[in-house]
């Protein structure tokens, strides 16, 4: 199968996807030419983006900050929830220190973060 080899071809593929999207929906038959073309171009775009625009895994700090935002919890409230000082929570959230296993366990429980994410596995 062909590949997208440069940014101009990538932009053209993205433009074609924009044209095809209104023509294809959940009820479009899989043998429809527009469906087939959209499927093929989407695969090519995905391959190109994986190489040229990789998305890395978020850090534990990013995940904690997201959960705080989602839950409407401030850094001070997190310190209170974890039984830590504001300074200690600040060190963790600024990447100046790693949470201990005990703190990691509490982060997992209190913020509902998968333990594997907290452990970095």
C-alpha positions, 0 to 999 in steps of 0.5 A: 500500500502507498504511504504519505511521504511528506507534509503536502501529501498529508495535508491533501489527505486530511482535506480529502478526509474532510470531504468524505466525512459528510458522505459516510456514516454508521449506516454506510455499507462497507462496500461503498466507494466513499467508505472504502476510500475514507478507510484507506486514507484514514489508515495512511494518515494514522501511519504518518501521524504515528511517525511524525506526530507521536503522542507520548504517554502523559506523566503521573504529574499530568494525570494528577493535575487532570484528575484534580481539575476533573474533580474540582480539587485544589492543591491545598485540598489534595494536601488535606486529603492525603494528609501532607503539607502543601509544600510536599504536594507542591514538590510532587506536582512540580516534579521536584520529588517522587511520591513515596509508595504510601503516597502513591497508594493514596493518590491511586485510591483518593483520585481513582488513578490506576495503580499501574499508572502511579507505578509507571508500568 
